Amino acid sequence: MFNAIGYAAWAFLAGASIPVMAILNARAARILGGAVSATILLLIVGLVTAVALTPIFRSPVPKIGLLASMPVPLYMGGVIVALYIMSVTALAPRFGVANTVLFVVCAQIAAAAVIDAWGLFGAAVRPVTLMRAGGISIAILGVVLSQLGSSSVGSVR
């Protein structure tokens, strides 16, 4: 169904939605009284959306019995997403959306390279060659430079 261009476009749109989510959820936090309340709302809406989209992804809704048999460490994804959403919700209005996303993206690039290099969490091993390390460094440098010219990274609003 999709080719590399389709997957790249999908990933690009997903990535572009992160700063939008950050600012919208930060505004919701102001109305609801904090990052935790806004995160709870976002996760409830996300759950309803995920269930509604199951036919599009041709994926069944998980059976409750299977959830109980799943290894406990696999639930960490839910913990991580909740902590991420709360963090971005709290940081965006204080540190700026661009600065928050800057550090998130740099950390994602670095963590992804480490996960690939050692095949952590069951990922396929993809060694960090000199060429790949250079590309990762250039990507991180590009993200940092894009923010240095438009804001002061590290300043707290």
C-alpha positions, 0 to 999 in steps of 0.5 A, spaced: 500 500 500 505 504 502 512 505 499 518 509 502 515 516 500 508 514 503 511 512 509 516 518 509 510 523 508 506 519 514 512 520 519 513 527 517 506 529 518 506 525 525 512 529 527 509 535 525 503 534 529 507 534 535 508 541 536 501 542 535 499 537 540 504 541 545 501 548 544 494 545 544 495 541 550 498 547 554 492 551 553 488 545 555 492 545 561 491 552 563 483 551 562 483 544 566 488 546 572 495 543 570 499 538 565 496 532 569 489 534 567 490 536 560 494 529 559 488 525 562 483 528 557 488 527 551 489 520 553 482 519 553 481 522 547 487 518 544 483 512 546 477 513 543 480 515 536 485 509 536 479 505 537 475 509 532 481 508 527 482 500 528 478 499 521 483 503 517 489 500 520 485 493 519 487 491 527 482 488 532 481 491 538 485 488 543 482 482 547 482 483 555 485 476 556 491 478 552 492 484 556 493 480 562 498 475 559 503 481 556 509 482 559 509 487 564 515 491 561 511 492 555 506 496 559 512 502 559 510 505 553 504 507 556 508 510 562 512 513 557 507 516 553 503 519 559 510 522 562 512 525 555 505 528 554 505 531 561 512 534 560 511 537 553 505 540 556 508 543 562 515 545 558 511 548 552 509 554 555 515 555 560 521 554 555 517 555 548 514 550 543 520 550 539 526 549 544 522 544 547 521 540 540 529 542 539 531 538 545 525 532 544 528 531 537 535 531 539 534 526 544 530 522 539 535 522 534 541 520 539 536 514 543 534 511 536 541 511 534 543 507 541 537 503 540 539 501 533 546 500 535 545 495 540 538 492 538 535 494 544 528 492 546 528 487 540 530 492 534 534 490 528 541 491 529 543 497 525 551 499 527 553 506 527 558 507 522 562 513 521 557 515 515 551 514 520 554 518 526 556 523 521 549 524 518 546 523 526 551 529 528 549 533 522 541 532 523 542 534 531 546 540 529 541 542 524 536 542 529 540 546 534 542 551 529 535 552 526 533 554 533 539 558 535 538 563 530 530 564 532 530 564 539 535 563 545 536 556 547 536 555 554 532 561 556 526 560 560 520 564 559 
